[in-house]
Amino acid sequence: MTEPRAATPGEPDVKFGPARPLADLRVLDIATFIAAPFAATMLGEFGAEVIKIEQPDGGDPMRKFGTKVAEDATLVWKSEARNKKSVTLDLRTPVGADLFRRLVAKSDVVCENFRPGTLEKWGLGYEALAEINPRLIMLRISGYGQTGPYASRPGFARIAHAFGGLAHLAGMPGGPPVTPGSTSLADYASGLFGAFGLMVALRAREQTGRGQVIDIALYETIFRFLDEIAPAFAFNGSVRGREGVYTVTACPHGQYPTRDGKWVAIACTSDRIFERFAALVAAHGSPAPERWSNGRTRVPERDAVNGWAAAFTQSMDRDALIEACVAGEIPCAPVTDIRDIFADQHYAARGVLHHHVDHHDGRDYVVPGIVPRLSETPGAVETLGPSLNEHARYVWETLLGLSESEIAKAREAGAL
């Protein structure tokens, strides 16, 4: 793996404690926006050195995505580019490509999300880079994958939600397909699969000594999340549609309104849970028919069951209803907005909202905490998203050993 890293001369550096399990890895993140960069971020949270390589003319477009907090940073950038070092380099120039090859020789992983064929056009495809570093692992995330008739098409998360089958399921029955919560869901999901793929490839490298390519299509990660949709269609031709606030496989199972104008989620996924919920509703004066005690007869009458459940939930305020359900061991939770989340004691107790004072401006930012939680080798947020080209001295002088004149020539060539 990579040699021990020197501190960044004269600049704030990402600190790596001795317990960080990935501290001997170096990752080159040449991707943009969220998907592949998120995979690199996850490795960085557990100690890997992540060098973010950006275009000289403005850097990663994610710097301008979301709420602006600085000339070259948004809240999205601060959160999602955390623990990374930034340097600018134009891979399209001969000098830039050569410098990138020299970095590859000293690195373990490259994360990229260009359209398939782009790196090959620049002479920087995996086969060419593997000649320099046979142990290199390359994560490639694209809209449709590296192969297939649609490989060259552009793709974003919204396109993946549509093509992967999720948008068809989101919305009310008979209504239009809607945004499934986050427009970036496919990006984060693909980054998560990417991080898993990298760990598998690193484990394989320990056995074989060789790297490999990880090929992820945004739409495939979405499709992988859709439980029995594929086997059910192959088995009996069923096509699931939009289910709205409920589901067709269990009841009561969905979102239900409360008396104070709020909403709760209730999940009766078994007959035993339904029995407890029915007892709670009966205690408030509305017993369920005996036939509903069995899911085989309850689910076909789900409209009536859900109406019965909603009538009960609307008779109580949200917090009182949740308290009653918790006491009755019925899975129930508030449908929260971000104000609820910031006020919630459980979020606070687990440190899900991570406060971090940024060294650039001294502000206290709140970003999502680390997932997953490891008991012995936990991850950490050491720095928030870096300023553009903040770590140039470290990368060019310390890591590659370039002289000031060599750096000046590269800059004159338009590479930096």
Secondary structure, DSSP 8 states (H G I E B T S, - for coil): --------TTS------TT-TTTT-EEEE---SSHHHHHHHHHHHTT-EEEEEE-TTT--GGGGSSSEEETTEEHHHHHHTTTEEEEE--TTSHHHHHHHHHHHTT-SEEEE---TTHHHHTT-SHHHHHHH-TT-EEEEEESS-SSSTTTTS---HHHHHHHTTSGGGSSSTTS-----S-TTHHHHHHHHHHHHHHHHHHHHHHHHS---EEEEEHHHHHHHTSTTHHHHHHHH-------TTB-SSSSSEEEEE-TTS-EEEEE--SHHHHHHHHHHHHHTT----GGGGSHHHHGGGHHHHHHHHHHHHTTS-HHHHHHHHHHTT--EEE---HHHHHH-HHHHHHT-EEEEE-TTT--EEEEE--SS--SSS-------S--TTTTHIIIIIIIS---HHHHHHHHHTT--
